[in-house]
Amino acid sequence: MGAPLDLHRLAERVRAQVGSPRGYLVGRTKVRNAIHELLECSFPKAERLVATLESHGLLTYQGDPQRGVDRGVVAWHLGRQTQ
């Protein structure tokens, strides 16, 4: 078994690759694809890591995904939110 994954570092690496992607579905897909490329893992594992980043507050969508398509206006934020 490998070393534990540093989620903060992963968020930084993904942010360096994709910035703050816009649009709920398009942006989430860009994050998943970046994780897939950076870690050379499967898409299902990358999708689980997206969910893990979200659950740890390291990936947040600035809009309301329940309101439908945002046409790429609202961005995702990667990394710890600062107050």
KAHUHU-V355658 format. One record per residue. RES is the residue in one small letter. SS is DSSP state (alpha for helix, beta for strand, coil for the rest). OMEGA is omega in degrees with one decimal (NA if undefined). Layout:
[[RES & SS & OMEGA] [RES & SS & OMEGA]]
//
This chain:
[[m & coil & -176.7] [g & coil & 178.2] [a & coil & 178.5] [p & coil & -178.6] [l & coil & 176.9] [d & coil & -176.2] [l & alpha & 178.3] [h & alpha & 179.3] [r & alpha & 178.0] [l & alpha & 178.8] [a & alpha & 178.2] [e & alpha & -179.2] [r & alpha & 178.6] [v & alpha & 178.5] [r & alpha & 178.0] [a & alpha & -177.9] [q & alpha & -173.5] [v & alpha & -178.4] [g & coil & 176.6] [s & coil & -175.2] [p & coil & -177.3] [r & beta & 179.6] [g & coil & -175.6] [y & alpha & -174.8] [l & alpha & -179.7] [v & alpha & -179.3] [g & alpha & 178.8] [r & alpha & 178.1] [t & alpha & 177.7] [k & alpha & 178.2] [v & alpha & 179.2] [r & alpha & -179.2] [n & alpha & 178.0] [a & alpha & 177.7] [i & alpha & 177.9] [h & alpha & -179.0] [e & alpha & -176.4] [l & alpha & -176.2] [l & alpha & -177.3] [e & coil & -179.9] [c & coil & 178.6] [s & coil & 175.9] [f & alpha & 176.7] [p & alpha & 178.1] [k & alpha & 178.1] [a & alpha & 178.6] [e & alpha & 176.7] [r & alpha & 178.3] [l & alpha & 173.6] [v & alpha & 179.1] [a & alpha & 178.9] [t & alpha & 176.7] [l & alpha & 177.9] [e & alpha & -176.2] [s & alpha & 177.9] [h & coil & 178.4] [g & coil & -178.7] [l & coil & 175.5] [l & beta & -178.5] [t & beta & 176.0] [y & beta & -173.8] [q & coil & -180.0] [g & coil & 179.3] [d & coil & -177.7] [p & alpha & 179.0] [q & alpha & -177.4] [r & alpha & 177.7] [g & coil & -176.4] [v & coil & -179.7] [d & coil & 177.2] [r & coil & 175.2] [g & coil & -178.4] [v & coil & -174.1] [v & coil & -175.0] [a & beta & 168.7] [w & beta & 174.0] [h & beta & 177.3] [l & beta & 179.3] [g & coil & -178.1] [r & coil & 177.0] [q & coil & 176.8] [t & coil & -179.6] [q & coil & NA]]
//
